[in-house]
Amino acid sequence: MTEPLKILMVLHMPWQRNLGAGRVQLELAEEFRQLGHQVEKFDSEDAAAQHARSGQGKKFNFVEQAIAHVRAYGHRFDIIDAHQGNLPTTKASLNFSGLLVARSVALYALYDQFSRSRAARLPAWKLRARYANAVGLWRDRRNTPNYVRSLQACDLINLPNQEEYAYVRDRLHLGDKCVVFPFGLSPARRAALQAAARSPGDRLAQPKLVFIGTWSRRKGANDWPALIRTLKQQVPTLRCCFLGTGLSAATVLSELRQPAGDWLEIMPHYDSADLPQLLSEATVGAFPSYVEGFGFAVLEKLAAGVPTVAYDAAGPREMLQFLPDSLRVPIGDWRQMAAQLVQLLQQLPTAYGQLSQDCQAIAARFCWRDIAIATLTAYHQTPVTGQPED
């Protein structure tokens, strides 16, 4: 039996279950601990507190704080599992001799490609947001060197899908130190999602579409006005629910170009523990995301037995490739997405019920315990390179 490992998780966002990016390491840490290992974290809130204690007058910088923390305490750990870009320097500079892992929950380069694409451009009726988006894009691109350096400096790169692996292998020539592991759910989470679900007949009798995700161009904000208008024309009784938009209901309604109504529910925020009940009446899910690391939003809807139609992006494909091809449509083709959603809404209860069960069976393949064990095996098998400076 191997000795318990001491693992440090580093992430530039809060250690919270309600945030998809932070949730990955948090839930993996829970599994690692149950397997007998020790896990600590250094997140954005820890970094801010460290900066405040230091009395430094200069502007807060997470990367600088993370490097300082590792230099001071890294020797206590066997493994440091850090988000891409968080530790863009050599192990010698960090004075760390253990295994250094760079983790992607969504590869920066692919998100940057999307931000430069035509699909990311704002419609004319969103002129007020152009300046804000341009500034945000400029700030994001300043982080490019950090992301690349962190991948070059680490011992192992942990990626969530095959498309990211192909990019790192072919464009950065770092494929020999990559592993690909999806995200998952605990058995308790899957059971809660499944237990809350209403019967197929009830779901079809009161059709309801659910989208989970922030309201952004990347997740289809530009496509939703036409998509939702088409769906309501063909299924007038359809109710729609947008969960976790991050923006007010008034803002989302304005961008949907829809008046408020009982058929349209918008929740800017929700607690993760409430999601099983929020999905209990859902008939179908839609996920028009152009680029995605994995897609908890898809996985949890599948676990709840909610057939979900998504753009054929890398992350959702990791799950939906095992289900009928009709659940994946070409990226940007909202018309085909609408057509497939209407077909699902018009299915007979028997066919819909079988598809719902198939969705749950596929979701069960993505188990955090299995992923944690496989991840630890990869960490044990990876050669540790480099030594700290004297």
N, C-alpha and C positions, 0 to 999 in steps of 0.2 A: 504493500500500500504506500502510495506517495505521500510525502509530507504536505501538510496544508500550505497553500500558497498565500502570500500577502500581495494583494492587488490594489493599485491606486487607479481610480477612474478620474479622468480629467475631461471637463466639458465646459464650453463657453456659454452655456445657458443654465437656467435653474434646474436643480435636481427635482423634477416634478413629473408625476404620472400624467398630468393633463397636457403636457407638451410632448409631441411625438418624438422629437429628437432626444430630449432628455430621458424619456421613458425607456429607450432601448437599454442604456447602461444601468438604469435603476432596476429594471426587472431582471436583467442578467445578473446583477449584483445579488438580488434576492436568491436566485438559483445557486450562484456560487457559494453563498453562505450556507444554504441548506445542504450543499455537498461538502461542507466542512472547511471552507476557505474563508480568509479574512479579507474584507473589502472596505476601503475608505474612498472618499470622493473629494475632489476639489472642483467646485463649480463657479459660476459667475458670481454668486452671492458670497462665497468664501473669498474670492479674489477681491471683490469690492471691500469686504471687511478688512482684508490684509492691507489693501491700499490705504484705507482710512487710518489704520493703526500706525502705518509707516510715517504718516505726516507729510508725505510727498506732495508738493504743490502742483506738479505737472498732471496732465489729464490722465485719467484711469485707462490702462491698457491691459486687457486680459492676458495676452501672450506674455508680456513682461512679468506679470504677477505669477503666471503658471510656471514660467522658467525659474523664477526666484524660489517658488515653493518646492519644485523638484530638486533644485540644487541644495536646499536646506534639509529636505526630508526624504528625498528619493531613495537614499541608501537603505531605508527601512523596508523597501518593497522588492518582491521578486519580479513583478510585472507592472508596467504602467500602460494602461489602455486609454489613449487620448484621442479626442476628435481630430480629424485632419486639420492642419493649420495651427493647432494649439501649442505644439512644441516644435517649431521650425528650426531646430538646431541639432548639432551632433550629440551623441551620448557622452562623448568626452567632455563637451562643454557643459552638459547637465550634471556631470560627475555621477553618472548612473551606469551600473554594470549589469543590470538585469535585462529582461526582455522588454523592448520598447515597441508598442503596437500603435499604429495609426488607424483610426476607425472612421469609416465613412458611413453615415446614415443617408447621405445623398451627395454624390460626388460634385464638388464645387464646379469642376470644368463643364459638366453637362448642364448644370443650372445656368452657367454663364453663357453657354451656347444658346440656350432658350432665350435668355434676356436680350440677345442680339438678333433674334429671329423676327420674322414678320408677325407671327402669332402673338408676340409680346407687345406689339405696338398698340397704343390706345386708340379706340374709335374717336372720331371727331367730337362726339358729344361728351368726351371726358377730358377736354382741354385743361380743366383746372388742375388735373393731377399730373400733367406732363412734367412740370418742373420738379415736383417731389420725387417722381420716379427716376428722373435723370440724376438727381443728387444721390439717391439710394444706389443706383447702378454704379456710379463713380466710386462710392465708398466700398461697394462689394469688390470691385476690380482691384482696389488697393491691396486686397488680401491674397491675390494670386500667388505672389512669391512665397508667402507663408505656407499655403496649401501644398505647393510642389516640394518645398524644402522638407516639410514634415514627412512626406512619403519617401523622399530620398534618404532621410536620416534614420528611419525606423528599421527594425528587424523584420516586421511583418505588417502587411496591410490587410485589414479586415473589411470586406466589401459586401453589400447586401444583394447584388444582382449580377447577372452575367454580362450585361452591357457595360457596367462600370469596369468589370474585370477586363473586357476586351479593350476598353479605352486605356487603362493603366498599362496593359501589356503592349499594345501597339503604338501608342502615342508617347508614353513615358518610359517604355522599355523596362518596366519594373514587375512584369508578370511573374517572375520566378519567386517572388516573396509575397504573393497574394493568396488569400483564401476567400471563399464566398460562403457566407452564412446568411440565411433569411432572418426575419424577425418572427416572433411567435406569440403565443398566448399560453397562460397557465391552464391546467385542467379546470381549476375553479372558475376562471374567467369564462372559458368556453361553456361550462355548465350553466353559469348564470345567464349568458346570452341565449342559450338554447331554451332554458326553462321559462324565460319570460315571453317567448314567442307565442303569438296567437295561432290558431289553426289556419291551414291554407285557405279553407273556405271563407273564414272571417276576413282574412287579409285581402282576398280577391273581391269580396263583397263591398269593401270600403277601401278602394285603391289609394295607396299612399306611397309617394316617392320620397326617399331620404338621401341627402347629400351631407357628408361629414368633411369638414375642412375649412381652412381659412379662405376668405374671399379675396382671391388674387387672380391675376392674369394666368399664372402658371397652372392654376387649378380650374381654369375654364371660365373665369368671370366674363370674358368677352363673348363667350358662346352661349351663356345661360339665357340671355333675353330671348333669342330666337328659339332655343331649345324648349324653354318652358312655355312659350306662346304656342308652339306646335303641339306639344303634349296636351295642353288644355283644350285646343281645338278638337283633337281627336278623342280625348277622354275627359269630357267636361266635368265629371264627378271627381277627378283626381285632386288629392290634397298633396301639398309639397312641404317638406320640412328641411331647413338648412341649419345644421348644427355646427357650432364652433367657428362661426364666420370671423370672429375677432373684430368685426365692425358692427355698428348699430343697425337695428332693423330698418330705420329710416334710410340709412345710406345704401343698404343692400336693395331695398325696394326701389330707390331712385335709380340704381344702376340696372336693375331688372326691368325698369320702366313698367312697373306694376303697381296698382293701388293696393293699399292694405285690404285684407279680406280674411274671412275665417278659414279659407282653404290654404292659406300661405302662412307658415310659421317660421320665424327666424330667431335663433338663439345664438347670440354672439359668444356666449361661454356656457359650458356645462361641466359638471363634475364627472370624472371618468366612472365613478361608481354608479351613476345614474343611467349610463348608456344602455344597459339591457332593457330597462323599462322604456327608454326613449325609442328603441328599435322594435318594441314588441308588436306594434301595429303596422310596421313597414311592409309593403308588398314588394317593392323593387328599390334598388339603389342605383345611383348614377355617379360616375367619377370621371369627369372630363379633364383629367390632369395630363399636361403635356410632358412632364418629366417628374419622376418620383423615385426616391431611393428604394422604397418597398411599398408602403401603403397600409398602415394599420386600419385606415378607414374601410378598405376593401376587406381585409381579413376579418374584422369584427362583424361586418355585415354578413359575410359568408357564414361565420360561426353562429349568427342569429338566424340562419336559414333564409337570408334575403338575397335572391339572385341579383347580381350587380353588373351593370354594363359599364365598361371603362374604355377609355382610349388605350390602344395597344402600346402603352409605355412600358419600359423595362420592369419597374417594380411590380405593378399589378399583374404583369405577364407571368411572374414567378408563381402566382397562385392560379390565375385564370386559364393557364395553358392546360390544366387538367380537367377543365369543364368545357361545355359546348363552345365552339368557335364564335357563336352568335353573341357571347358576352364580351367579346373584344371587337372594337371597330377601329378603323384607321384613325390615327391621331388627327384631330381637327375636324373630323366628319360628324358634326352634330346632327345632321339629317339622318344618317344611318343609326346613330345612337338613339334618336327619337323613335325611329321605326322599330328597332329591336325592343325598346322599352314598351312600346304599344303592344307588340306581340306577346310579351311576357304578361302584361296586364290583362290580356284577353285569353290567356290559357285556361283550359279546364282545370278544376281543382286537383284531379288525379295527376296530371302532367306537372302542374306547378308544384304539388307536394313532393313528387319524386325529385324534381330539380332542387327544391329546398333541402331535401335530405342529402343530395349529392354535394351541395355547397357546404353543409356542415361536415361531411366526411372529409372533404378537401381541407377545410380549416383545421381539422384535427391533426393533419400531417405536420402542422407548423407549431410544434410544442417547445416551449422555452426550456424545459428540462433537457430534452434531446439536443437542442441547439447549444445549451451551456456545456454539456458533456463533450460534444464535438469540438467546441471552441477551445476548451481546456486541453483536449488531446492535441489540437494544432499548436497550442502554445507550448506544450511539453516537447513537441517534436521539432520546433523551430530552433535552429542554431542561434546562440547568442553571440553577437559580434561586437568588437570594440571594447575598450576598457576606459574607465574614467581617468581624467588627468591626475597626476600626482599633486 
